[in-house]
Amino acid sequence: MRKGRVLLVTLVLLSSWHVFPQVDASENIPPGRFGHRMIYDPVNERVLLFGGGVWDDRYTFFDELWSYDYATNSWEELDCSPGPPGRFNHMMVYDPDRHQLFLFGGWSARDRIGDTWLYNIGANEWTQLHPQDSPSLRSDAAIAYDEENGVIVLFDGYGQDDRGRQDTWVYDFGEENWIQMDPEESPKSQYGHYMIYDSLNRQMVMYGGHWSIWENERSISHGYSDGVWTYDYPSDAWTKVDTATSLPQRYWHTLAYDEDRGKMVVFGGSGATTPVLDDTWLYDLSTNTWERLDTEEKPPERESSALVYDPVHEKFLLFGGLRDIGEAPLNDLWILDVAEGTWWEVSSESVSTDGQADIMSLLKVGQYGNIHCETMFIDGETAYLAAAERGLVILNVSEPSDPRLLAEYLHGEGMAHGVFVSGGIAYLADHYDGFEAIDVSDPSNPRHLGRFRDSQDTASVFVVGDIAYVADNDDGLEIMDVSDPTRPVKLSNHYDGGLAVNVHVVRGTAFVADSRDGLEIVDVTDPSHPREIGQYDEGGITNDIFVVEGVAYVAVYNEGLKIIDVSDPANPTKLGEYDYGGHPYRLYVDGGIAYLTDPEEGLLVVDVTDPLQPVKIAEYASERPKGVWVDGDTIYLGDWEEGLLILEKSPLEEVPSDPVSTDGQEGSTEGEGDESGQIGIPGFPPSSIILSMALIVLLLAGSRRSSNGVISTRVG
């Protein structure tokens, strides 16, 4: 068995090679992002990438310009400041007549914006334009360059008032101005759509989007588009194309055009029936037909990524994107060869190069004691703790080694079980006092806003926008309107005789951990009329639920961790399980790693990158662990006896030679790693590959406890 595993891993490594120069893609690669844009620079035979964003408790807006050279497989950040402020979901296109990049609008720190910029590629210089007229502030519009007429065409987008204008604009370089067109017919008002210029037929081609119909300043209807439209600039005419075939509706997909073959490629996006898509489609502009491209290997599902066609090497390049809200965005690079019908990955995500999934050590770096910490919500440098009879405890954790109390809040008897923070408001689930909204815009001075109490067993809460979803034990799932947090209003509830103890909501679907009935899946797109659409129950007592990328991770008492495919919510299917016969209580999933608390076993860290074969990679012993939260390399562990414990995770080779042990005694880590600390992967120098082979053997050695009390587990 062990020999077979060594052979398998070796074959996987060897099969990952492609004909690219040996470079370390992790050394100089754009950070993960979504909503960025890419164009191809034919003069220098390279790809240019600008902008994008990251959501990590708050938005980060990127303002760098990167280039990627396919021939050398290398990224370079270009020094061209000053330039446009950071943004995502902007509109960007290449102007071949003037060899420049054209940029308009997007979403920045100031909400939607409407500035116009040019990047002179030869001079490596940005210039802001100040046209007399301009489209209104917006993001997510469709844009393309009309090579025949030398103008830029833009259609609709997402305005600052969260609606579109159904307008068509042209930027005329001769007039140095934006001009609003007046076509007789237009596509519906929409955003998240894409457009290319069809040079063979000399017209714009637009596909996809999320459309809305507005009446009296409100949206009365909305949906997803699967239609193809063309626009002819000289006649100012939009035309709906009657396609012989269609594909699933979507928006926030990505799209690029292969002029040589007359084909348009669409990948991924957010779908009407599937939250995030991973499919590839080819559109033949000569026959107006769609064809799905099924490949053995393909990029993971994503939305808001970027795709560009490299005509020199006849390849499509896909970079980054977002797999799910709340997840870290991707920074992987994939190549599509349409002629061969194959996808392959050039550089892997940054999280896969640090060895974390192979060997991990956990070290306690800080603690806040003397409280019963049930669960927590981490918002940047502030920790909000549901601290049982102490109510809400708020800490400054900017220095993990020295967490400091900002405030305590208790209103009534108090037995706080769950907390969720959104928009400067903490929503507290209290066993005795029900559901409460607390103003924490100033964390040092929390103030009561409102309360809803119709039971005495409120367990947890999850908030999306103005809707709060409350797991209320005997009352099931309660859905509350918190648009006015001083007066929470119950909209509905879903109850079928079980005990709802936790809830996780993703894109209009509530996943409820019911200690009697297992995993319940409820359609909450209409919060006033929730509807159960699926269930998964193998018996046992279900304690917690966490959903990532169409997969539900379920903590089941007396069993362990169940991994369920919920990409089709009506037909949940088990992928795998980590069954250790224990008593998992709470869980958190981040970066392919599941963190489970068990009152008897402590904190268990399980690699779930292969859901069919989850493997424990580390553990940490505490007195009576409860809730857990992960933020980067920091783990926040709530314990009934020890309060809040703050742990740092690291690969074994990064553990200091004399770390502080979890019991406060000094010791040394057994075994030494390579001086570089690198793990060999395809594309690295041969010495690193040798190290990889050695590591594969070491990974089969099992787990051991070092003399300092740190548990280090090797995959095996």
JOKA-V318213 format. One record per residue. RES is the residue in one small letter. SS is DSSP state (H for helix, E for strand, - for the rest). PHI is phi in whole degrees, 0 to 359 (none if undefined). PSI is psi in whole degrees, 0 to 359 (999 if undefined). Layout:
BEGIN
RES;SS;PHI;PSI
RES;SS;PHI;PSI
END
This chain:
BEGIN
m;-;none;313
r;H;293;321
k;H;297;320
g;H;298;323
r;H;290;321
v;H;298;316
l;H;297;318
l;H;298;312
v;H;297;320
t;H;298;317
l;H;295;322
v;H;299;317
l;H;297;315
l;H;292;325
s;H;286;351
s;-;275;356
w;-;285;141
h;-;227;165
v;-;279;83
f;-;224;154
p;-;300;154
q;-;280;101
v;-;227;153
d;-;271;101
a;-;294;342
s;-;278;346
e;-;285;321
n;-;216;86
i;-;216;143
p;-;302;140
p;-;299;159
g;-;304;145
r;-;196;165
f;E;226;162
g;-;71;18
h;-;276;173
r;E;225;148
m;E;228;145
i;E;228;165
y;E;255;131
d;E;261;100
p;-;287;337
v;-;291;316
n;-;261;2
e;-;53;58
r;E;209;165
v;E;260;140
l;E;247;134
l;E;236;133
f;E;225;142
g;-;77;201
g;-;112;172
g;E;214;169
v;E;222;139
w;E;250;116
d;-;218;78
d;-;73;334
r;-;206;162
y;E;283;140
t;E;246;130
f;E;249;121
f;-;275;139
d;-;238;15
e;-;275;156
l;E;246;124
w;E;244;152
s;E;237;146
y;E;234;128
d;E;255;112
y;-;296;321
a;-;297;325
t;-;253;1
n;-;50;54
s;E;222;140
w;E;260;150
e;E;215;129
e;E;276;124
l;E;274;137
d;-;268;96
c;-;226;25
s;-;284;155
p;-;282;154
g;-;211;196
p;-;295;151
p;-;294;158
g;-;300;152
r;-;192;164
f;E;222;167
n;-;53;38
h;-;272;178
m;E;247;125
m;E;216;139
v;E;208;156
y;E;265;133
d;E;255;100
p;-;289;335
d;-;290;328
r;-;244;6
h;-;49;61
q;E;213;162
l;E;258;133
f;E;248;131
l;E;229;136
f;E;219;135
g;E;59;208
g;E;119;195
w;E;241;122
s;E;230;191
a;-;298;340
r;-;260;29
d;E;72;205
r;E;296;143
i;E;231;170
g;E;217;39
d;E;271;156
t;E;239;130
w;E;227;153
l;E;237;139
y;E;245;113
n;E;283;108
i;-;294;318
g;-;295;321
a;-;271;352
n;-;54;55
e;E;215;134
w;E;267;146
t;E;221;129
q;E;272;133
l;E;266;154
h;-;228;69
p;-;294;155
q;-;294;321
d;-;242;156
s;-;198;151
p;-;300;155
s;-;295;166
l;-;302;133
r;E;192;164
s;E;230;177
d;-;60;29
a;-;272;168
a;E;262;139
i;E;215;146
a;E;201;160
y;E;258;125
d;E;275;100
e;-;293;329
e;-;292;320
n;-;253;355
g;-;68;33
v;E;232;163
i;E;254;133
v;E;248;134
l;E;229;138
f;E;232;126
d;-;52;217
g;-;128;190
y;E;252;107
g;E;280;172
q;-;293;339
d;-;264;20
d;-;64;32
r;-;215;163
g;-;264;180
r;-;240;351
q;-;57;36
d;-;250;153
t;E;242;128
w;E;234;152
v;E;230;133
y;E;262;120
d;E;259;116
f;-;291;330
g;-;293;319
e;-;278;345
e;-;52;47
n;E;204;154
w;E;276;141
i;E;233;126
q;E;277;129
m;-;272;171
d;-;220;64
p;-;290;152
e;-;292;324
e;-;230;146
s;-;220;158
p;-;299;165
k;-;298;156
s;E;299;129
q;E;203;169
y;E;215;167
g;-;73;20
h;-;259;168
y;E;225;155
m;E;218;143
i;E;231;166
y;E;259;122
d;E;272;99
s;-;290;337
l;-;287;321
n;-;254;2
r;-;55;56
q;E;205;159
m;E;279;144
v;E;232;125
m;E;237;142
y;E;220;146
g;-;78;188
g;-;124;163
h;E;253;113
w;E;258;158
s;E;218;149
i;E;245;125
w;E;250;144
e;E;211;128
n;-;53;47
e;-;65;21
r;E;219;150
s;E;282;122
i;E;258;349
s;E;197;145
h;E;206;165
g;E;182;192
y;E;247;148
s;-;257;140
d;-;239;15
g;-;270;156
v;E;248;130
w;E;237;150
t;E;241;152
y;E;228;130
d;E;251;116
y;-;293;313
p;-;303;324
s;-;262;358
d;-;50;55
a;E;227;127
w;E;266;142
t;E;223;128
k;E;281;129
v;E;269;132
d;-;273;100
t;-;274;144
a;-;289;333
t;-;224;170
s;-;220;173
l;-;226;167
p;-;303;140
q;-;297;150
r;E;193;166
y;E;212;174
w;-;54;27
h;-;280;189
t;E;228;154
l;E;209;140
a;E;211;167
y;E;232;130
d;E;259;100
e;-;296;324
d;-;297;321
r;-;261;353
g;-;66;36
k;E;235;143
m;E;252;135
v;E;250;133
v;E;240;134
f;E;227;137
g;E;61;210
g;E;110;184
s;E;257;124
g;E;257;168
a;-;286;324
t;-;251;338
t;-;239;124
p;-;306;312
v;-;225;133
l;E;256;156
d;E;227;25
d;E;263;154
t;E;241;131
w;E;231;144
l;E;248;133
y;E;246;120
d;E;271;113
l;-;287;345
s;-;276;332
t;-;245;355
n;-;54;48
t;E;234;146
w;E;260;144
e;E;222;127
r;E;281;135
l;-;258;108
d;-;262;122
t;-;237;154
e;-;295;320
e;-;242;143
k;-;204;162
p;-;295;151
p;-;297;160
e;-;302;149
r;-;190;161
e;E;229;165
s;-;55;39
s;-;264;191
a;E;224;138
l;E;229;138
v;E;216;152
y;E;257;131
d;E;258;101
p;-;289;337
v;-;291;315
h;-;261;359
e;-;55;50
k;E;223;150
f;E;263;140
l;E;242;127
l;E;244;131
f;E;226;135
g;E;66;200
g;E;119;186
l;E;232;127
r;-;273;330
d;-;196;151
i;-;297;133
g;-;94;345
e;-;272;154
a;-;294;134
p;-;292;162
l;E;274;156
n;E;224;41
d;E;267;153
l;E;241;125
w;E;239;148
i;E;244;134
l;E;245;124
d;E;253;102
v;-;294;322
a;-;299;319
e;-;272;344
g;-;69;41
t;E;225;143
w;E;254;148
w;E;208;153
e;E;267;133
v;E;268;310
s;E;230;138
s;-;271;168
e;-;300;148
s;H;300;330
v;H;290;343
s;H;268;0
t;H;253;3
d;-;258;3
g;-;77;3
q;-;300;322
a;-;282;356
d;-;257;312
i;E;217;125
m;E;225;141
s;E;237;147
l;E;240;128
l;E;234;132
k;E;285;128
v;E;244;346
g;E;197;166
q;E;200;143
y;E;234;108
g;-;261;191
n;-;64;28
i;-;220;158
h;-;265;100
c;-;268;111
e;-;275;300
t;E;217;178
m;E;208;163
f;E;226;123
i;E;259;124
d;E;235;92
g;-;66;243
e;-;262;14
t;E;239;132
a;E;250;128
y;E;251;117
l;E;251;129
a;E;277;102
a;-;249;48
a;E;50;238
e;-;290;348
r;-;273;355
g;-;75;229
l;E;263;122
v;E;247;128
i;E;245;127
l;E;238;149
n;E;268;117
v;-;245;27
s;-;299;329
e;-;248;98
p;H;304;332
s;H;285;347
d;H;216;68
p;-;295;136
r;E;239;140
l;E;289;129
l;E;261;317
a;E;192;158
e;E;236;143
y;E;226;126
l;-;219;126
h;-;230;103
g;-;100;200
e;-;296;309
g;-;85;121
m;-;201;74
a;E;290;127
h;E;252;322
g;E;218;155
v;E;214;143
f;E;219;134
v;E;245;131
s;E;206;129
g;-;61;37
g;-;76;13
i;E;236;131
a;E;263;126
y;E;256;119
l;E;251;129
a;E;261;115
d;E;241;131
h;-;302;323
y;-;263;323
d;-;256;10
g;E;74;220
f;E;253;129
e;E;226;142
a;E;254;131
i;E;231;128
d;E;286;116
v;-;238;27
s;-;301;329
d;-;248;99
p;-;301;338
s;-;277;356
n;-;218;68
p;-;293;143
r;E;227;139
h;E;295;133
l;E;250;307
g;E;195;169
r;E;212;149
f;E;227;123
r;-;223;108
d;-;229;11
s;-;208;174
q;-;236;34
d;-;214;39
t;-;291;127
a;-;255;316
s;E;203;167
v;E;215;146
f;E;222;131
v;E;241;133
v;E;230;111
g;-;63;237
d;-;261;14
i;E;242;130
a;E;251;134
y;E;250;119
v;E;244;123
a;E;276;114
d;-;238;38
n;E;48;247
d;-;298;340
d;-;266;4
g;-;71;214
l;E;269;118
e;E;255;138
i;E;243;124
m;E;240;141
d;E;272;116
v;-;244;26
s;-;300;328
d;-;247;95
p;H;294;346
t;H;283;344
r;H;219;74
p;-;301;137
v;E;239;129
k;E;284;122
l;E;271;320
s;E;188;175
n;E;211;158
h;E;239;119
y;-;216;131
d;-;228;30
g;-;97;2
g;-;264;201
l;-;229;100
a;E;281;118
v;E;246;339
n;E;206;157
v;E;213;143
h;E;224;127
v;E;246;129
v;E;224;117
r;-;48;56
g;-;80;9
t;E;234;128
a;E;260;127
f;E;254;114
v;E;251;127
a;E;274;112
d;E;248;119
s;-;294;344
r;-;261;320
d;-;250;12
g;E;77;220
l;E;269;120
e;E;251;136
i;E;244;120
v;E;236;128
d;E;283;117
v;-;240;26
t;-;301;328
d;-;251;99
p;-;299;339
s;-;280;345
h;-;222;71
p;-;295;149
r;E;218;120
e;E;290;128
i;E;240;352
g;E;194;162
q;E;204;147
y;E;220;123
d;-;210;119
e;-;254;12
g;-;93;182
g;-;83;174
i;E;256;113
t;E;277;124
n;E;256;324
d;E;207;163
i;E;216;139
f;E;217;130
v;E;242;129
v;E;220;124
e;-;54;46
g;-;77;11
v;E;236;131
a;E;258;131
y;E;253;123
v;E;237;126
a;E;269;121
v;E;238;122
y;E;298;139
n;-;71;4
e;-;231;282
g;E;158;223
l;E;255;123
k;E;258;137
i;E;244;116
i;E;240;130
d;E;281;115
v;-;241;24
s;-;299;329
d;-;251;96
p;H;302;334
a;H;284;344
n;H;225;67
p;-;296;139
t;E;226;134
k;E;287;130
l;E;267;317
g;E;188;183
e;E;203;153
y;E;247;93
d;E;259;103
y;-;246;7
g;-;72;16
g;-;266;200
h;-;233;66
p;E;297;138
y;E;247;307
r;E;230;159
l;E;211;159
y;E;215;139
v;E;237;130
d;E;207;128
g;-;60;37
g;-;78;12
i;E;237;132
a;E;256;134
y;E;245;116
l;E;245;135
t;E;261;140
d;E;223;120
p;-;303;339
e;-;257;326
e;-;266;339
g;E;97;210
l;E;267;124
l;E;251;133
v;E;247;121
v;E;235;127
d;E;283;117
v;-;243;21
t;-;299;327
d;-;253;98
p;H;296;341
l;H;285;336
q;H;222;67
p;-;296;143
v;E;226;131
k;E;289;131
i;E;241;351
a;E;191;164
e;E;207;159
y;E;219;128
a;-;268;123
s;-;228;173
e;-;295;305
r;-;206;76
p;E;293;147
k;E;236;264
g;E;273;163
v;E;213;145
w;E;217;141
v;E;237;131
d;E;226;99
g;-;65;237
d;-;266;8
t;E;253;132
i;E;246;128
y;E;255;118
l;E;243;118
g;E;273;135
d;E;227;138
w;-;294;330
e;-;260;325
e;-;258;356
g;E;82;222
l;E;262;123
l;E;255;136
i;E;246;119
l;E;246;152
e;E;244;135
k;E;256;150
s;E;199;154
p;-;299;153
l;H;303;322
e;H;290;350
e;H;262;359
v;-;291;131
p;-;298;156
s;-;295;334
d;-;230;63
p;-;289;159
v;E;279;124
s;-;285;167
t;-;290;342
d;-;257;12
g;-;86;6
q;-;254;150
e;E;277;154
g;-;194;185
s;-;230;148
t;-;279;133
e;-;284;137
g;-;89;149
e;-;234;146
g;-;257;182
d;-;296;144
e;-;300;328
s;-;284;338
g;-;75;8
q;-;270;154
i;-;248;133
g;-;289;136
i;-;219;160
p;-;306;135
g;-;102;352
f;-;266;165
p;-;301;155
p;H;305;325
s;H;299;324
s;H;289;327
i;H;294;320
i;H;299;317
l;H;299;323
s;H;298;316
m;H;298;321
a;H;295;320
l;H;296;323
i;H;302;319
v;H;294;317
l;H;296;328
l;H;294;343
l;H;271;1
a;H;278;355
g;-;88;201
s;E;243;159
r;E;208;158
r;E;255;126
s;-;282;167
s;-;291;348
n;-;267;4
g;-;91;356
v;-;281;132
i;E;273;122
s;E;238;122
t;E;243;133
r;E;258;140
v;-;299;134
g;-;186;999
END
